[in-house]
Each structure stands twice: as C-alpha cells, then as structure tokens.
Amino acid sequence: MSTSPSPTTVPEARARIDEINERVVELLAERQAIVDALCELKADAERTVRDPEREAELLAHVRSVADEAGLPPTLAETLFEEILAHSVERQRRQRADGAAGPSAEKSSAEEPADKATGAVSTCGAQA
C-alpha cells in the first residue's frame, strides 16, 4: 500500500497512475525473466509446461491477496489467467525455437510424446 499522500489534482493523479503503470510493467518483465529461467529448470528436470495444480494454487492465492487488498478477486484472477496464458505460449515458442531438446509442446492441454523420440515435451510456465 502507498504511504504517499492522495493526489490533489487531476494531473497529479494521472502522473501517479503513470508511475504505477510503469512499475507494473517492470514487475511483469521481471516475472517473465524468472519464468524463462524456470522454463530451463523444468526442461532439465523433464517437467511439462502446464501444471494445472500449480495454476489453481496461484489463482486462488492471487484471489485471496486481492480480496485482502480491497481489489475485486475476479479482476486479479482474470489478469493472472492472461499472464499465465502468455507464459505458456511464450515457453512453447521457446521450446519450438530450441528444437535441439525435447519437442515443442502442442497448443492443446494434452502434452503428447514426440513422434521421433517418444519424449514428452518439457519446460515450465508457472511461477
């Protein structure tokens, strides 16, 4: 929560919102970098991109945090569903671009074995 005094003018309020927006974008970029590293860790451990149990835990947690902060839990959940979807797609592309390892994952929730090697596609998306 902010300890700064409330803005007293429209331009001041907008300037504060712009600053917060920049921090949100910076945090998303930081999160993305960590997810990229997690992708490699999960690939090394032969783990799959999707982890529905982890996703459910993450969404329940952000709903709880949002509720405690006075933010509508559905808003937080919707935002994080989009963030998770982006993470999954990014990592599937990352796996496709690095085709030297296990095959890139398909877009479906299923994670079929690679036809040539029988290996299940791997890489992590949840953070």
PyMOL commands that set and color helices and strands:
alter all, ss='L'
color gray80, all
select helices_A, chain A and resi 10-44+52-69+73-97
alter helices_A, ss='H'
color red, helices_A
deselect
rebuild
show_as cartoon
